Amino acid sequence: MKSFTKTIAAATAAVAMLVSVSVSAMGTKDIVDTAASAGSFKTLVTAVKAADLVKTLKSSGPFTVFAPTDEAFAKLPKGTLENLLRPENKAKLAAILTYHVIPGKVMAADISGKMLKVATVQGAEISVNATSGVKINDSSVVTADVGASNGVIHVIDTVILPPKK
């Protein structure tokens, strides 16, 4: 009987731990607040504000965001970011940012081992190669599955640009 009680206690603890992990992985902050609190997305948050996308990315979603780090933005040619942040370039900035977003919540496990073309919120497709790590076009996912209350963030090392029309 003691063995059975220990097994039940261990199983209960395991279930409690899984529930705890699931809740923490889901995230309690929305995508914008999650990115802002991370500290490595200051440029992205500034760009989202300049493009008037805060309200959209705070909505219920769900969204999957491929979030370039500050270092990823620093790789852009000199003057590019400053130019995009000008009010007269708001539509172009919004197009670039929405190219980093796909509708729905897609976790890394959902695409593992696959090569896909996926439509973005911007309208153009991105190439996803999850056969060895995860590549989004020419960018690598460096951290996957950062949970948010309205979706998920996958951290990427390069800003991806939509194809020219």
C-alpha positions as CSV (number, residue, x, y, z in Angstrom):
1,M,0.0,0.0,0.0
2,K,2.9,2.4,0.8
3,S,4.3,1.8,-2.7
4,F,0.9,2.6,-4.3
5,T,0.6,5.8,-2.2
6,K,4.1,6.9,-3.2
7,T,3.3,6.2,-6.9
8,I,0.1,8.3,-6.6
9,A,2.0,11.1,-4.9
10,A,4.7,11.1,-7.5
11,A,2.1,11.1,-10.3
12,T,0.3,14.0,-8.7
13,A,3.5,15.9,-8.4
14,A,4.4,15.2,-12.0
15,V,1.0,16.4,-13.2
16,A,1.3,19.6,-11.0
17,M,4.7,20.3,-12.5
18,L,3.4,19.8,-16.1
19,V,0.5,22.2,-15.4
20,S,2.9,24.7,-14.0
21,V,5.2,24.5,-17.0
22,S,2.2,24.8,-19.4
23,V,0.9,27.9,-17.7
24,S,4.4,29.6,-17.6
25,A,5.0,28.6,-21.2
26,M,1.8,30.2,-22.2
27,G,2.9,33.6,-20.8
28,T,0.8,36.1,-19.0
29,K,1.9,39.2,-20.9
30,D,0.9,39.9,-24.5
31,I,3.5,39.9,-27.4
32,V,4.4,43.6,-27.1
33,D,4.8,43.5,-23.3
34,T,6.8,40.2,-23.5
35,A,9.2,41.7,-26.0
36,A,9.5,45.0,-24.1
37,S,10.3,43.2,-20.8
38,A,12.9,40.9,-22.4
39,G,15.3,43.8,-22.8
40,S,16.8,42.6,-26.2
41,F,14.0,44.0,-28.4
42,K,14.2,47.7,-27.8
43,T,14.5,48.4,-31.5
44,L,11.6,46.1,-32.4
45,V,9.4,47.7,-29.8
46,T,10.3,51.2,-31.1
47,A,9.6,50.1,-34.6
48,V,6.2,48.6,-33.6
49,K,5.2,51.8,-32.0
50,A,6.4,53.9,-35.0
51,A,4.3,51.7,-37.3
52,D,1.2,51.9,-35.1
53,L,1.1,48.2,-34.6
54,V,1.0,48.1,-30.8
55,K,-2.8,47.8,-30.7
56,T,-2.8,45.0,-33.2
57,L,-0.1,43.0,-31.5
58,K,-1.8,43.5,-28.1
59,S,-5.1,42.1,-29.5
60,S,-6.3,38.6,-28.8
61,G,-4.5,37.1,-31.8
62,P,-3.1,34.5,-31.7
63,F,0.0,35.5,-33.5
64,T,3.4,33.9,-34.2
65,V,6.1,36.6,-34.3
66,F,9.6,36.1,-35.6
67,A,11.2,38.8,-33.4
68,P,14.6,40.2,-34.5
69,T,16.9,41.2,-31.7
70,D,18.5,44.6,-31.4
71,E,21.7,43.0,-32.8
72,A,19.7,41.8,-35.8
73,F,18.5,45.4,-36.5
74,A,22.1,46.6,-36.1
75,K,23.0,44.3,-39.1
76,L,20.9,46.5,-41.4
77,P,22.9,48.8,-43.7
78,K,23.8,52.1,-42.0
79,G,20.9,54.6,-42.1
80,T,18.2,52.0,-43.0
81,L,16.6,51.8,-39.6
82,E,16.6,55.6,-39.1
83,N,15.0,56.0,-42.6
84,L,12.3,53.4,-41.8
85,L,11.4,55.1,-38.5
86,R,10.6,58.4,-40.3
87,P,6.8,59.1,-40.3
88,E,6.7,59.3,-44.1
89,N,7.9,55.7,-44.2
90,K,5.4,54.3,-41.8
91,A,3.7,52.1,-44.4
92,K,7.0,50.5,-45.5
93,L,8.0,49.9,-41.9
94,A,4.6,48.3,-41.2
95,A,5.0,46.0,-44.2
96,I,8.4,44.9,-43.0
97,L,7.2,44.3,-39.4
98,T,4.0,42.4,-40.5
99,Y,6.3,40.2,-42.7
100,H,7.6,38.9,-39.4
101,V,4.1,37.8,-38.2
102,I,2.0,34.9,-39.2
103,P,-1.6,34.3,-38.0
104,G,-2.1,31.6,-35.4
105,K,0.2,30.2,-32.7
106,V,2.9,27.9,-34.2
107,M,5.2,26.2,-31.8
108,A,8.6,24.8,-32.9
109,A,7.3,21.2,-32.3
110,D,4.5,21.9,-34.8
111,I,6.9,22.3,-37.7
112,S,9.9,20.1,-36.6
113,G,11.4,18.3,-39.6
114,K,9.4,20.2,-42.2
115,M,10.1,22.7,-45.0
116,L,7.2,25.1,-45.6
117,K,6.1,28.3,-47.3
118,V,3.9,30.2,-45.0
119,A,1.8,33.4,-45.7
120,T,2.6,36.3,-43.4
121,V,0.2,39.0,-42.2
122,Q,1.9,41.3,-44.7
123,G,0.7,39.0,-47.5
124,A,4.0,37.6,-48.9
125,E,5.2,34.1,-48.0
126,I,8.2,33.2,-45.8
127,S,10.3,30.0,-46.2
128,V,10.5,27.9,-43.1
129,N,13.1,25.2,-42.9
130,A,12.9,23.2,-39.7
131,T,14.9,20.2,-40.8
132,S,18.1,21.1,-38.9
133,G,17.3,23.9,-36.4
134,V,14.9,26.5,-37.8
135,K,15.5,29.0,-40.6
136,I,13.1,31.7,-41.6
137,N,14.2,32.8,-45.0
138,D,17.9,33.5,-44.3
139,S,17.5,34.1,-40.6
140,S,18.0,31.5,-37.8
141,V,15.7,31.1,-34.9
142,V,18.0,31.4,-31.9
143,T,15.3,31.0,-29.2
144,A,12.0,29.3,-29.9
145,D,8.6,29.2,-28.1
146,V,8.7,32.3,-26.0
147,G,5.1,32.2,-24.7
148,A,2.8,35.2,-24.7
149,S,-0.9,35.5,-23.7
150,N,-1.8,36.1,-27.4
151,G,0.7,33.9,-29.2
152,V,4.3,33.0,-29.3
153,I,7.6,34.7,-30.1
154,H,10.5,33.0,-31.9
155,V,13.7,35.1,-31.6
156,I,15.6,35.5,-34.9
157,D,19.1,36.8,-35.6
158,T,18.4,38.8,-38.8
159,V,15.7,41.1,-39.9
160,I,13.8,39.5,-42.8
161,L,12.6,41.7,-45.7
162,P,9.6,41.1,-47.8
163,P,10.3,40.4,-51.5
164,K,10.2,43.4,-53.7
165,K,7.1,43.7,-55.9
